[in-house]
């Protein structure tokens, strides 16, 4: 009986143990099986990441501004490199890659599954390494960011780093959309890390990032940047910034600064200047005292509150005394009796002081906030500055505020404020990205215009616009006049403040803010020139006004805006254009300075090959003469690089191409929007370049 009990007990224990083992086995196989299989697989599988391509950045017409191309990265698998063979492998790699042999040897002998040796190498180098068939050396595919137009809109677009991460500009702001998702390549190895022969590797492809479409128009951007280059040369400026906005929507059509950089080699400019400040987008982050362009705010507030009307009279004796401080007009002898319209035309500081004093500080500050000063506009770019407004406004601060001295603003705030006058009183939020698409062409995001607030009534905005048109017709803005168009705008000249207080006597910021056509605005343009040091003076009317005219005229014709029957009527004594052909650029500058004309230099070379207008033509003072520089044209068949003619007229494009021995075949008329062969293509002199023009 006792034996039976023992046998029974043993049997029960055995059965329970067997059930436990079966349960354990079932748990491992059915429940934990996939996890354990994955861990086991990870122990004998090696994985090489495959980088995803960033999405494309397009302009508003579908031109590619930033693209990603495939590039080979050299990868070492140390476990597959025999110790004795490592020095020879390192020597071969170092020779082809132009690297230090000891650094390469250290990389390929690390105790890691895979090591990057050289990332994103040129195709010729990758091909040479493949032909060497070195043991333990393989490749993975990555993408290299490329900017086809070089410097164009560089501070807006920004750049991406070696890991395809956005580091600046739109590349940073929209990185999570542009970056995509990485893939990987897996292959099996034995317990020593050696690749198993005849094994089948697995490949998980990367997912390309979303594409971004901008509001920027590449041709308008070209036009703006062309003028900024000319401003830097003509006026020996420290820096310049410009923006073009659609006043009805807030869409930015162009945004540029000088100096700038090439995002294809973004460190080159830093190495040349010793500073990363060249990367900054001064159009949104650069603060400055606005000067007289700020008077638009004072005029709007004065008209809407009723403290002044266009025909209200004011006697300007050349200054106003405020709290014991004498604040002067630019005309020290004064303008005498003048209406408020004439105060605006003459940019008379004491007249605006009088308006501000009648309104009071509280009202003045209220309108500053309405126009968006002292806060970010909310544009979809990183690094936007707020600007600086007065914390306390005493009598002197109120007086200087009325004509734009004291506060610090940004160009983007200035262009948004002027747009509010152009569109009937609405402050629009500026934006630069129109839409985001996935790789199937589906819309991920679509930007719609956003009204921040109503700054003033349509009636008051129209009255201010009429005053600004009179500034161009009869006041200090004559140099901004565009023949055949109604133009409204305001010049600005501000002294640069010293860090410790006070102002430099020889440093200025010349600016112009305006829109056209005045009766149906299509574009608002703002230009700021920091510290112009040329022979043409430092006033906004002399420096920024002509640049506005050159930009706005070409932009309007490109946008197919036709001349108007009732254009702004500017009365001015005409001057005769001198002959500049065969002169140097320096000689031309000297000649034109004495005639009151401006110069725009196109191309490079020692001599002027041609000019527009031709010698003997009579034009208004302050107009611009375009000169085309070059050397003796190359002989037929000699290789030449095709220049970029985007944004040029048929005449300008023809002269630029003929200067280097190329012929032009024009398709259409107006402003150049496309060309074939593409800029930078090397072709024989005498070849034909087909250029498409749009009215």
Secondary structure, DSSP 8 states (H G I E B T S, - for coil): -HHHHHHHHHHHHHHHHHHHHHHHHHIIIIISHHHHHHHHHHHHEEEEEE------EE-TTS-EEEEEEEEEEEEE-GGGS-HHHHHHHHHHHHHHHT--HHHHHHHHTSSSS-EEEEEEE-HHHHHHHHHHT-TTEEEEEEEEEE-TTTTTTHHHH-EE-TTS-EEEHHHHHTHHHHS-B-EEEEEEB-TTS-B-TT---EEE--B---EEEES--HHHHHHHHHHHHHHHHHH--SEEEEEEE-TTT-BEEEEEEES---GGGHHHHHHHHS-GGGGS-HHHH-EE--GGGGHHHHHHHHHHHTS--TT-EEEE-SEEEETTEEEE-SSTT--EEEEHHHHHHHT-HHHHHHHHHHH-HHHHHHHHHHTTTTS----SSTT----B--SS--HHHHHHHHTT-S-BEEHHHHHHHHHHHHTTSEEE--B-EEEEE-TTS-EEEE----EEEE-S-HHHHHHHHHHHHHHHHHSTTGGG--TTS-EEEEEEEEEEE-TTSSEEEEEEEEEEEEEESTTS--EEEEEEEES--STT-S-HHHHHHHHHHHHHHHHHHHTT----SS-------EEE----TT--HHHHHHHHHTTT-EEEEES-SSEEEEEES-TT-EEETT-EEEEEEE-S---TT-EEE----TT-BHHHHHHHHHTTT-EEEEESSSEEEEEES-TT-EEETT-EEEEEEE-
